Amino acid sequence: MSLRVLRGQISPAMVLKFFILTLTFLPLLMTAQSWDYDKHVFFDNSITDRSYFYSEGSFTAPSVLALVNNKLPVETKHFFTPPNTLRLEWKSAEGGTWSAAVLIGKWRNRDIDFIGDTLSFWCYAEHEISGRALPLIALEDMLKRRTKQIPLNDFVNALQERKWTRISIPLVALQSHGDSVNVHRLKAIHFSQNKADGTAHTVYLDQIKIDDHDAAQNAEPPKAPFNLIAEAYALHVDLQWQSDKSNDIQYFQIYRSDDGKIFRLVGIQKGGFRRYVDFIGETGRAVYYKVSAVGPSYRESEFSSVVSAATHPMSDEELLTMVQKACFLYYWESAHPVCGLALENIPGEKNLIAIGASGFGIMAMVVGIDRGFITREAGGERMLKIVRFLEKADRFHGAFPHFLDGRTGKVIPLFSKYDDGGDLVETSFLMEGLLTARQYFSNDNPAEKEIRETITRLWESVEWDWYRQAPVSDPNDSLKFLYWHWSPDHGWHIHHPLIGWNETMIAYLLAIASPTHSVPASMYYSGWASQSDLAVRYRHWSQTTEGDHYANGKKYYGITLEVGEGTGGPLFFTHYSFMGFDPHALTDKYTNYFQNNRNIALINHAYCAANPKWRFTPSRTAGHFSGYSDSCWGLTASDDPWGYHAHDPSDHADNGTITPTGALASFPYTPEESMKALKYFYFVLGKSLWGIYGFHDAFNQSQNWVADIYMGLNQAPITVMIENYRTGLIWKLFMSNQEIRETVKKISAEKEK
C-alpha cells in the first residue's frame, strides 16, 4: 500500500523522514529470522470473551461509548483473525466526549520495542461509515507521553459496508517536530471523539500491528504447512504440523470442518509455533482440519493436507496423562535451542534461562521419558546438551545465578545490578532436578555415563559452606544461616538469610547432604527453623505473629497447622522443595512434612471454598471474588492482573487470582480436591484457560483476566507432582541418592538432641 499525502496533512519533510526510516529498517526485513510476532503485533485476539482486559474507556453525556466494566467489548461475530475482535461502538454529540484506549498486553519481563515504521489495523463496519465520522487517533509511550491526535479520515476515505479495510498510518505522521514520544515503546493506542455528528457508529478493530511500510509487499506467499497431525481429547483437539523454516510467516490459519468439505476459519497461531489447540468444548464430535501460513504482507499459502479427529470421553487417569504431557511440552518443545534449558516464561524473552525452572523441567523430562512422551534416547541427548552447557556456564563458588543467557551461559542480573552472582535457592532447585536425573540415567553406555559424571561434578562443586557468610555485626549469629545471594562485585549486599517456613528448605537439605562442601546438620534448627530474634522478625512477612517461631499449632477452618506462618503461605512452599525430596521421609521436632503440606493444601482449599474476602465490584457494590469454590482453588505465586505476586489464604495476599499449579501440584496431598480443580479448569474454563502447554499461568474471574503466559516455575510442578501422586517416581529417584539418605539420618539425629 503506497503512502498517500492527503490534503497537506503530511509535509514533504515528513515524507522524506518516512522513507529514511524505511531504509533504516530494510536490513531487518532482509535478514533471516527477522519477523518476530511480538515485536510487531500490538493486538490480535482477546483470551477472554465479554471484554478486553488490556483496554479502557470513558465518556461524558450526551456522547456515548459502549463499555463492559470500563473496558472495550470483545466481539466473536466478526473478526479478521479469529476467534474475536474489539468492538468500538460510539456516538459523538455536541457537549460530550468519549475516549478509548487499547493497551499493550503485559507479561513478565516483556521488552516493549516494536519494529517498523507504520501502524496498521483492520476495520469492519456493518454499514458504510464516512472517513469524517471516524475517531481521532494518538499513541502513548511507556513514559506516558502522547503524540498529537490525527483524524483517521486522513488515511481512509470511508469504511465500506461489510468489508474488512486495512488502515495504514506512517508513524512519522503522528509525531510533531521535536516530539520526544518513543513510538516503538508503545503503551497504548488512543481513539477519541472527532466530528460530533450525533449518530451511533460501530467499528470492529483487529490485527493492530507495527510493521515496515513495504514489508515483503511483493514477496511470494509462504510455502504450505505439511505433516499435519490431529490428536483429540475430551473437549479439544491438539494440532501439530511442520513448515518451511525461512521464518517469513506472520501466523498460521486453522480451518475446521464438520464434513470435510466446508471449512471455517477458527483460529490463528503465531509463526514461531507449530502447534495449536482447538478447544471445541464438546465430547463425541468428529472434525476435520487444514492449516495455511500467512506472510507479513497477508499473502496466504496453499493449504496443508486435511486430517480428522474425534473428541471422546476420557477417564481420570487419561486426564492426568493429558495434563502431564501438555505441561511437559513447555520444557521439551520450547527449551532454548542452544542449551536445552527452560525459558522463564512463554511468550517471553527468548534467551532468558531460569535456573530453578530448568531444574524442575529436568524432573518433568524424566516423567516424559517414563510416560513415553519422548524416547529415552532423545531425553538422553537433551540431558547431555544441558549438562555440557551448565559445566561451562557462569558459577559463583559453584552456585548458578538466577538467570543465564541461553546463548552464552553468562549471568543476566535481571532484578538489579546486585543480582549478578550466585543464587543458592535457584541452584538448589536445579540440583534437585540434576540429582534426580543422575539416578534415572543409570544405563551403562557412554551418553548416560557422561550425564552421571557431569552431574556429580556440578553437584560437588557447589560451595554450600561458603554461603554461610554475611557482613553483620554479630558473625556468630550470621553463621547460623545460609544466605540466598553472593556477588563477586557486590559481595553479600542483598543479605537475605534463608529462614523457614517457605520454599527454601531444599537449600538446607542439600547443604547438609553435600559430600564436599557440607554444613552441619545443626543448621537445620539454628538456621532454617531458627528461634532467634532475627528469624522471628523475618517471619512477620505474613503480617501475623502466628507461626513466627516456626511452630504454629493454630487451627484454620478446623485444620491444624503445625508449621507455617499465618495460614501456611502460598502453595509453592509445599511444592518446590518437595518435587524431589519426599516429605514422607522428613519428621523433625515439629511435624511430619507430608502431613503438614497436606494440611496447608487443605487450608488453601477450604479458604477458597469459603471465599471470605469482601471486595468492591466495578459497580461499587460489595461482593466476594468470582469463581472461588470447592472446585476452583489454588493460591500461590504467579502473574496476576497487576504484576507478579505470591497469593495465599489471607486478606493481604488474596486478590482474586487462582493459579492452576496451586491445586494441581498438590495432587499428592489432596487428590480428591485436586481432581475436582482439574476438571473445573478443563471442562468449565478450558475455552480460555487451556492451551498448547496446558493451563495458562493464572486467571482472575473477578477481573475477566487470564494470563497470556505459561511460566517455567509453574508448569513442571504439575507434571512432576501428579507423577509423585500416581507412582512416586521422582520421589523414589531423588531419595535413592546416598547423600540424601544420609541427610535424613543426620536431621533425625539432631531431633533427638
Sequence and secondary structure as in RCSB ss.txt:
>XXXX:A:sequence
MSLRVLRGQISPAMVLKFFILTLTFLPLLMTAQSWDYDKHVFFDNSITDRSYFYSEGSFTAPSVLALVNNKLPVE
TKHFFTPPNTLRLEWKSAEGGTWSAAVLIGKWRNRDIDFIGDTLSFWCYAEHEISGRALPLIALEDMLKRRTKQI
PLNDFVNALQERKWTRISIPLVALQSHGDSVNVHRLKAIHFSQNKADGTAHTVYLDQIKIDDHDAAQNAEPPKAP
FNLIAEAYALHVDLQWQSDKSNDIQYFQIYRSDDGKIFRLVGIQKGGFRRYVDFIGETGRAVYYKVSAVGPSYRE
SEFSSVVSAATHPMSDEELLTMVQKACFLYYWESAHPVCGLALENIPGEKNLIAIGASGFGIMAMVVGIDRGFIT
REAGGERMLKIVRFLEKADRFHGAFPHFLDGRTGKVIPLFSKYDDGGDLVETSFLMEGLLTARQYFSNDNPAEKE
IRETITRLWESVEWDWYRQAPVSDPNDSLKFLYWHWSPDHGWHIHHPLIGWNETMIAYLLAIASPTHSVPASMYY
SGWASQSDLAVRYRHWSQTTEGDHYANGKKYYGITLEVGEGTGGPLFFTHYSFMGFDPHALTDKYTNYFQNNRNI
ALINHAYCAANPKWRFTPSRTAGHFSGYSDSCWGLTASDDPWGYHAHDPSDHADNGTITPTGALASFPYTPEESM
KALKYFYFVLGKSLWGIYGFHDAFNQSQNWVADIYMGLNQAPITVMIENYRTGLIWKLFMSNQEIRETVKKISAE
KEK
>XXXX:A:secstr
      TT S HHHHHHHHHHHHHHHHHHHSTT   GGGTEEES  SSSSB SSEEEEEETTSEE  BTTB BEE
SSS SSTT EEEEEEE  TT EEEEEEE    TT       SEEEEEEEBSS EEGGGS EEEEEETT  B   E
EGGGT SEE BT  EEEEEEGGGG  TT    TTSEEEEEEE       EEEEEEEEEEEE TTTTTT       
EEEEEEE SSEEEEEEE  TT   SEEEEEEESSSSSEEEEEEEETT  EEEEE   SS EEEEEEEEE TT  B
      EEEE     HHHHHHHHHHHHHHHHHHSS TTT   BSEESS TTEEEHHHHHHHHHHHHHHHHTTSS 
HHHHHHHHHHHHHHHHHS  BTTB  SEEETTT  B   S TT SSEEHHHHHHHHHHHHHHHHH   SSHHHHH
HHHHHHHHHHH  GGGGG    S HHHHTTS BSEEBTTTBTTT  B  SSSTTHHHHHHHHH SSS   TTHII
IIIT  SHHHHHHGGGGSSSTTTTSEEEEEETTEEEEESSTT   GGGGTGGGTTS GGG B SS BHHHHHHHH
HHHHHHHHHH   EEE TTS EEE TT SSSS    EEEETTEEEE  SSTTT SS B HHHHHTTTTT HHHHH
HHHHIIIIITHHHHEETTEE S EEGGGTEE S EEHHHHHHHHHHHHHHHT HHHHHHHTSHHHHHHHHHHHHH
HT 
